[in-house]
């Protein structure tokens, strides 16, 4: 299914399941190389898409356009009841080998998840926001959550391209009149000003900071939902309505089991850190064509027996005396960037495949919600153009969130005594300002204006980097869609002016955004001068 966020995407999903077939949702925004790799790995028989993207190798896959489907006779394909253990959908997640791995979720798992959704008890009617890429199971989460509660699905694109389209069309990024909103905490912090009508807010995909939870639980219901792709979308939930601490990931949904175990697979006492294992009929079949990896992550469930299995999440948690699960971090090199699950090893391998690179190491730069990547140049390679070469390769093979926002060429990768990359030291090195080139004197009188200094200060805070001047490009400095939304939100707070996201997207320099601030300030002053009634009333 290569339908993006079109109106055909949801009916197509339901149609595939009505046939008892396997759905493989894809995102047209992903690189063509990645799409082709997924198509081949999935062994897809049919590609439902308006047209095949340029350069996509479809092999023996049949292209079926939505327009052709509408012209077909009703009932051309028979509705089928699938076997419970047949594959309902395939979601491809980041893989340490440099190629994505397909998670095979069964109809039994899907049925368990859909049954559990009734527990959440959302109000019927209205619209629910789905701003997730269709290639991730968060898209399924939003779609099924809203449909099972009688809500419409408002498909929205908050990526950089989506924000640019909204700005070009003169509309706000979020639709009006939303009743339920489900976003990552990062996206909620950036776009939360546009959800005033929401009665229920769901956070998922990242740890939820206490300040954010307090802000959005005020006057509405807040849910914190957790679940890896490998256990059919969601597994635990915390709910402010029942008095849960919504900074935790709560308790298991009906039909799911959660175990906190030590390295010997023994339960640990409440209050003690352990690794989270998830069991129940929602546990996926495994990774497509990867029996070794499947065996290492999907283990026999010693607490249930009867051939049941549990999934090793790699997440470190603590079970509180209340039964709520508190997320503490990861045991491995998997990270979340803007809600997307990314294996650092995948990024490193793709960079290291370049003949100009002899070593690569990646780490999250939390303050900027992006990845940092360090590479060591091969003998004879030109370090000057290597960073751009690495970024270009990553853009061709990785989703946008996995493309490093900062790439530096280092003499060596910092390591621990074990010989492994020291990611903490690496993050410090990548976050430090680069050595400045030979100073270029500004033209006389070209010092930044007051408005430009305000914009540059906000950008420096959002991007966690120095802004070299008012003509520097926001996106060249490591900006992305989430950072752009945060920057505009902060500028509105600091200046009291309703500067639009379109101002930054149209020309992403501090000079241009500052000029827009000056224009808005002049309009406000002119309006106040033309209608001094308010000032007169205050004086009286």
N, C-alpha and C positions, 0 to 999 in steps of 0.2 A: 504494500500500500504506500505509494509515493504521492500522497494527496495533500501534504502539508496541513495547513489549518483551514482548508476549504470546507464548504458546507457538505461536500460529499464524504468527508473523512469518517464521520460518526456512522452514517448509514452503511458505508462500506464495511466498517468493522463488524457491525451487527449482522450484515449479510454473510460475511465470511464465517462467522460462528453459526449462523443458521444452516450453513452447508456442512457443518462439522469439520471444517478445514482449519488450517493454521494461519493466523494473521501475523504478518511481519511488518509493523508500522515503521516507516522510514521518514526522514526529514530531507526535503529537497535542498535545504541549505547546507547539508553536509557535503564534503568533497566527493567528487565523482569517483575517485579511486576507492574511497571507503564504501560508498554505495555498491560499487561493483563487487568488492570483496564480500560484502554481506549477502548480496544476491547469490553469489556462487556458493558460499558456505551454507546458506539456508536451503539451497536446491529448489528455489522458488519456481513453481510451474507457471504462475501468472503474475504479471506486474500491472497493478491497477494504477494508472497515471494518465494525465491528459496527453503527455508525450514523454518519450525517453529523453533525459537530459543529454546535452551534447557531450559526446565522449564516453557515455556509459556503455560498457560492454554487457549486454543482457544475455548473451549465450543462447541457450534454447528456451529462455523464458518468453512466454507469449504476452505481448502488450495489449492491455484491455483499457480503453479510454472510457471515462464516465459517460460521455455522450453516446458511445456505442451501446453501453449497458441500457441507457434509457430507451434506445430504439429497439431493444430486444423484446421478444414476447415474454409476458409475465409467466413465471413458472418454467423457464427454460432449463433451470437447474433444480433438482429435487432437494427439498429440505431434508436434513439428515440428523439423527440423534447420535452424537459421537460417543465413543467408548470413554469412560471416566479417565483412563490413563493415557488417552491420546493427547497430542500437543495442541493446546488452544492458541497459544501465541509464543513467538520468539522475540525476545528483546536482547539487543546486542550491547554489552557493557565493555568498558575499557579492559584490555588484557595486558598482562605483564610481558607477553611475548612480542608485543608490537602489533598484534592483530586483535580485533575485537572478538569477544567470546559470546556465543549465543546461549541465552538461558531458556530452556524449554519448560514452559509452565503448562500443566495439564488442565483438562476441563474439570477434574476433581478439585484442583487448587483454585481455579477460577470460581467454581461453585461455592467453595468454602469462603472465599473472600466476599462474594456478592451477598451471601447469607449474613456475614458479619456486619456488613454495612448498615443493616437495619438497626443495629444497636446504637448508631450515632444519632438517629432521630432528628434529622434536619427538618426545618419547616418546609412544607410542600409549596410549589409554585415559585415564580420569579426566576431570576437568572443566577447561575454560578459561573465564576471565572475560571477558565482553563487557559493558562498562559504558558504551558509546558510544551517543549518540543515533542512532536509525535513519536520521535525515536526513543523516548524514555517512558518507563512505566508510570511516571507521574501523570502523563497524558491519560493513561487508562484510569488512574486513580480519580482524577477530576471528572472525566466523562462518566464513569460508572457511579460515582458518588452522587452526582447531580441527577442522572436519569433515574436511579432507583428511588430518589426522593421527589420525583415529579418536577424537577427543575430543568430549565433550559440550559444548554451549554454555550457559553459565550467564548468562542475561540478567539484568542487574542495573542498578538505577537509582540513581546517586549524585548526582542533582540534588537541589535543596532539597526538592522535593515527595517524592522517593524516600526521602530521609533521614528526613523526617517520618513517612512511612508505616512505615518500619522501626522507628522509635522508638515509634510508637503500637502496633505489633504486638509490641513487646518483643523484637525480634531485632537482631542486628548487621547493619550495612549490607552486608557482604560474606558470601557463602555460605561454608560450611566445606568443607575438603577440596579446595581448588583445586590443580591440578597446573601449570597455566600461567596467567600473569597478563599482560595487555597494558593498560597505562595511560599517560597522559601523565605526564611527570616531576612535574608539580604534584600530580596525583591520587595518584601513588605516594608522594610525600612525606607527603601527608595521611592516606592509608589503608594505608600499608605495614605497619602493625602487625598487620593482619588477614590476612597472606598467608604465614604461617609454613610451610605445607605446600608452597608453590610450588617446583617444581624449575627452572622457566624463567620469567624475567621479561623482558617486552618493553616498551621505552619507545618512544614515537612521538608525533609531533604538536608537540613543542617541543624546544629544545636541552636536553641532559642535563647538569646540573652535575656536576663531578668528584666532589664529596663524596657525591652521591646514587648515582653509578655505583659508587663504592668500597663504599658501604654494602650495596647490593643485589646486587653481584657476589660478595660473600663467601659461599662455600658453595653457590652455585648458578650457573646459566648466565644471562648477561645479554645481550640483543640490543638494539641501537638501530636502528630502522627508519625510513627517510625516504621520502617520495613524495608529490607533489601529486596531487590528484584527476585532473588532466589526463593522467596517465600510468598509469591503471589501478591506483590504490591505493598501490602501493609500488614503489620503484625501486632503492634501495640499502640495505645493511645492514652493521652491524658486530657481531661475535660474540666474546664473551669466550673462548669455547671454542677458537677458533683464534688467540687472542692479540691480537685487535684492540684498539685504544684505543676503548672504547665511548662516549667523549664525542664521537667523530666520527660522521659518518653512513656511514662505511665505504666499500664498493665496490659497483658495480652488481650487481644480481641477474642470473641468466642470462636472456638475451633482451633486456636493457636496455643502453643505451649512455649514458655520461656524458661531456660535454665541458665544459671550463672555458675560456671564450672572452673575448676583449676586445671593445671596442665595434665593431670591424671584423669580428667573428666569426672571429678568428684564435686558435688555441690559445695559452695563456700557459704559461710554464715552471712546473715544480713549485715550490711555495713562493711563487708570485705570486697575488694576488687576481684573481679573474675571476668572470663570471656563469656559473651552472650551466645548461646546456642538456641535455635528456634526449631520447634517440632510441630507435628500435626499434619493433616492431609493437604495443607497448602504448600508444603515443601515441594520445590520444583523437581522435575525429573533429572536435571543435571545440565551440563554444558554440552552443547551439540558437537559431536565428533571429538570430545576431549575426555576420554574415560579416566585417564590418570588424574586430571584436575578434578573431575567429578568425585572420584574416590577420596581425594584429600579434603574436600570441603563438605561433602554429604556423607555423614557417618551413621552407622546403626544407632538407633535411639535406645540406650540401655535402660531407660525408665519406662518404656512402653512395650518393647519386644514385638513379636509378631511380624518381623520384617519391616517395621516402621523406621524412618530415618529422621535425622535432625541436621540442620545446616549450621556450620561453623561460621559466624558472621565476621570474626576478626575485630569486633567492637568490644571495648573494655567498659564494663558497667558495674554499678553497685546497686544491690537491692536494698532499699530502705526498709525499716521495720513496718512501714505502712503498706509495703508490697510494690511501691512505685520503683521503677528502674531509672537510675541516674546515669546518663552517658558520660564517660570519662575520656574517651579517645580511641585510637586505633592501635592494633598490634603490628601492623604491617605498613607498607608504603602507599596505601590507598588514601586519597584525600578527596574532599568535596570542594569544588570551586564553583561558586554561584549556583549551588544545588546539584551540580553534575558530578557523578562518581568518576574519578580519574585515577588510573594507575600511573605513578610517576615513572615506572619502568618502561611503559609504552612510549612516553614522550622521549625519554632518554635514548631508547633504541632507534626511534625514527631519526633523531638528530645524529646519532653515531653511525648510521648507515651512509652518511655522506663521506666520500673519500677524503674531504678536507678536514674531517673531525676525527681525533684519536680518542677522545673521552668526552662524556657528557654527564651532567648531574642536574637534577631538577628538584625544586622545593616550592611549597606554597608561600606566597607573600601575602599574609593574611590581611594586612592593613589596606592593600589595594585590591583584594578579592581576585587575584590572578596568580599565575605561575611564574616563577623565575627559573631560568635555565643558564647554566654555565657550560661552556664548551672549551676544549683545548684544541688549538689548531695543529693539524698535521704538518710535519716538516715541509717547507716549500709553499704552504698554503698562505694566502693573503689574509691576515687577520682583519684588515680594514673592512672587507665586504662579507666576512663570514657570518656575522650575526644576521644580516639581512637574508643571506642564503638559507640559514637554518629556519628562520621564520617562514620563508616562502615554502620550504619543504613541509613544515608542520601544517601550514594552512591547506596544503593539498591533501593531507591525509588525516587530519584530526578535526573534531568538532570545535567550534569557536572557543568554548570555555577551556579546552585543553591546549590551545595555542599560547605559548608563553608570552606574557606581556613585556617581560624584561629578558633580554638575552645578552650575556656578556662573554667575551673571550678572555679567559684567564690563562696564566702560565701553568697552573695545576689545579686540580680539584681538591679542596680541603678534605682530609680523611680522619677517621677515628683510629684508635690503636688497633682495631680489628681489621683495618684496611678498607672498611666501608666508607661511603661518602658521609661526611659530617654535615648533615642538612641544616643544623642550627647555625654553624659557622658559615655555611653557604648562603643562607637567608640573610645573614648580617652583611656579607660581602655584596650581595646583589642589591640590598636595600640602600647601601651607601652611595652617595652621589659619585658619578664617574669623574675622573680627573678632567678638568676643563681644558679644552684646546686653547691655543694661543689667544689671549684676550682680543676681542674685536671691539674697538671703541665705538660707543653709540654716537650717532650724529648729535651735534649740539642741539639741545632742546628736545631730544627724543626720550627723555626720562619718562617712565610710565606715569600715566595720569592717576588720579585718586581711584577712579573706578577700575582701571586696569590693575592697580595694586590689590584692590579688594578681590577681583576675580582670580588673580594669580595666587593670593593667599588661600582662597578656598580650594583651588585646584591642587596646590601643594599639599594641603591636608588630606584631600580625597585620594590623591594618587601616591601619597607618601614619597614624594620626590621634589627636588627643586625645579622651579619653572624658570627656564633661562631668559625669557623675555615675553613681551605681550604678543609677539607673532609666532610663538611656538605652537605646534599643533597638539591639541589635547590627546588625540588618539596615537600620535607618534610617541607620546610620553607614557604610553601604557594604558590609556583610557579604554573603556569598553562601555556597553550599553548601561550596565548597572552603575558604573562610576559616573556616567553622564547624568543619569537621573538623580543621583546623590548630589552631584555638584550643583545642579539647578535648584534642587530642594533647599540646599544650604544657602545659595545666593538669595533665594526668596526670603529665607529666615533672617539673614544678615541685613538685607537692604529694605525689606518690606515691599519690594516691587515684584509684580507677577511676571517675571521674565519667563519666556517659554522655552521648552526644550529645543524647539526648532531653531532658536537663535544659535545655540551651540552646534547643532547638527549641520546647519547651513554653511557655517564657516567656523571651524573649531579652534579659534584663536581667542586669547584673552582680549585682544584689541577689539574684535568684532562684538563679543559679548558685552564688553564694557560700553561700547557705543550704543548697544541696545538698552543697557541700564540707564545711560544718560538720556536717551530718547524717552524712556518711560518716566524718568524723574521729571523731565521738562513738561511732559503731558500732565503729570500730577500737579505740578506747580501752576500750570496754566488753568487747569480745572478749578483749583482752589481759589485762584485770583478771580475767575469768572463767577464763582458762586461762594462769596464770603459769608454766607448766612450762618454756617456752623461756627466760624470764628466769632461772629457778632454775638451769637447766642452764648458762647462760652464767656465772652467779656461781660455780658449782661449778668 
